């Protein structure tokens, strides 16, 4: 192995590592956004059913779905925020403008 090979190998390794970390952050942020959309859909269904003449059991079932969607969202946010705090994700997050996401309260309706 020559010195030139080593000199090119290290930057390439760092580049691939940075690309992998950025891809992970993008995937996790997309997952957080997807979970947020799922919560919105469940809330809309819950509100529509609360206004209509649906039995209370259906409303309770929808409330439970919203609760589980909130849990899934919070899990996604925890993974995303953890990735932002790890190297090299923390450096890339600052560079590309990734921001920490907020958790949703579990008892809010």
N, C-alpha and C positions, 0 to 999 in steps of 0.2 A: 504494500500500500504506500502510495507516495504522499508527500505533504500536500500536494494540490488536491488529491482525493479527499483527504481528511478536512481540508479547508472548505471544500464544497459540501461535504457530507454533513457537517454540523449545522450549517444554516438550513439545509434542506430538511433535516430532522426537526429543527425548531419550527420551520414553516409548516410541515405536515402536522405537527403537534398543535400549532395554533389554529390551523384549519379544522382539525378535529374538535377542538374545544369550542370554536365558534359555531360549528355545526350543532354541537350538543346544546349550546345556549339557545340557538334558534329553534331547535326541536322542542326544548322545554318551554320556551316562551309561547310557541304555537299551542302546546298542550294546555297551558294556563288559559290562553284565549279561548280555546275550544270548550274547556270546562266552564268558563264564564258564560259562554253562549248557551250551554246546557242549562245552567241555573236560570237564565232569563226565560228560556222556553218553559221550564217547569213552573216558574213563578206566574207566567202568563196563563198557563193551564189552570193553576191553582186559583187565580183571581177569577177567571172565566167560570170555573165550576162553582166557586163560592157565590157568585151572583146568580147563577142558574138554579134550577130546581133539583140538582143532583143530590142524592142521599149523602148524609154526613160521612158515611164510610168512604165514599169516593174522595171527598175533600181531605179526609185524614190520610188516605193513601197518597194523594198528591203532596200533602205536607211532608210525608215521610220521604217521598222521592226528592223533594227540594232539599231536605236535610242531607240525604246521601249525596246529592249533586254538590252541595256545599262542602261535604267532607272530601270528595274527590278533587274539587277545586283547591282546597287548602293543602291536600297532599301534593298536588302539582306545584303549588306555590312554594312549598317547603323544599322540594327537589330543585326547582329553578333557583331559589334564593341560595341554597347550598352550593349550587354550581357557580353562582356569581362570586361566592366567597373563596373558591378554591383557585389555586394557581394552575394554569395560566388564565383561567376564566376571569379572574378578578382584573387582570391587566386588560384583557380584551373587552371586558364589559365597560371599562372606562373609555377605552379607545372608540368603541362603536356605539356608546350611549345606552347600553342596557341598564335598566333601573330595577331595584328591588320591587317585588309585587307585595301588595297588602293581603293579609289573611281576612277572610270573612268571619264574623261572629257566628257561632253555631246556633244561638237561640234567637237570632233576629228573624223576623217574618216579613 
